[in-house]
Amino acid sequence: MKKRLFIASMLVAFTGFATMPGAVFAADKDGPPDKITKWTFQPAFDSSDAGWGRGLIPWVKAVEEATQGTVIIRVEPAGALTSGAEAFGAAAAGMTDGYAGWATVYGGEMPEGMLAYGLAMGANGPEQAWDAMWGDPKYRIGDLVQEAAHERGLHWIGWTDQGPNSMFTTFPIKKLEDLKGKKMRAGGPQAIFHAAMGGAPVSMDAGDIYTAIKLGTIDGTYWDTGGIADMHFPEVIKYASMPGWNPAQHQETFVNLEKWNELTDWQRKQIEGIFKKMYFETSKMHMDAVDSSIKTLKDAGGEVIVMPEEEVQRMREKAMTDVWPKVAEQSKRNAKGVELWKQYFKDHQ
């Protein structure tokens, strides 16, 4: 018994992702249960979003495989059961079994989601993000998000780095001042960043962005670079300015906490066991899509602007002084998370 418990705990520790404090996987009933659990997830997006095929769906398949078919997940697109903006709350209320998206950007119901989504000019890539959020016990910023999720009746169960979130516009951006007065589609922490840079953030559903740019209602959008081709943005924008506001934007997946607790210890162990593996696998899928999306933009006559390092540094300094404090104001956990991120960057200069 002790040996099996030790092995189970080591498997969990290997993933770098912890369950609730005090949780212990029982080993006396190891193995798949006879009962099949069926979940219905609705994310904040539909199949046209890069997060569908390069984030949520690969994770769903991995869960079904890891649990040997004892957990089956049906995924419905945004709007099928509830709106994309309401999907996070629907999962928390048990109207659906799970959610994928950006906990704060669209739902606005969990400030700590900003820490999972990524700070402005924060982590430079998946390795750095994982290290600070889960890998290094000195920081473990992810624990703050998990605590907040549990308070809202959810369990954070999946994560993926969607790559750099660049600025896709009808006008060139070569310095911060070029954003002044420009109307950009931006939500949550994106909006805080854009306003700090002197721009005018505009909130709207993802499905309305294309038409809004085409009609001139907005001047552009912040978007994950690898996903612009899926959204057909190269047809209506002329410039991609990089690195944008966030070098490593993330998408999270949550399951209703009651539904999570109804699983057996073995099932939960299996799902927790793929958290890290699928994070890096799906993050690579997103990064692989960046080059092809940029090529699509160039083939359509668009231009890619890579801002010089001195301008990037100006953006980073302004983000840390004008944007990060606004994120910290959202909750006590956010304040602690921002301080941990500051310490992380101080330690890794």
Helices and strands as residue ranges (DSSP letters): H 2-15, E 37-41, H 50-51, I 52-56, H 57-66, E 71-75, G 84-86, H 87-93, E 98-101, H 113-117, H 126-130, I 131-135, H 142-151, E 154-161, E 165-169, G 176-179, E 183-185, H 189-196, E 200-202, G 206-208, H 209-215, E 220-224, G 225-227, G 233-235, E 239-246, E 250-256, H 257-262, H 265-273, H 275-299, E 303-306, H 309-318, I 319-323, H 324-328, H 332-347
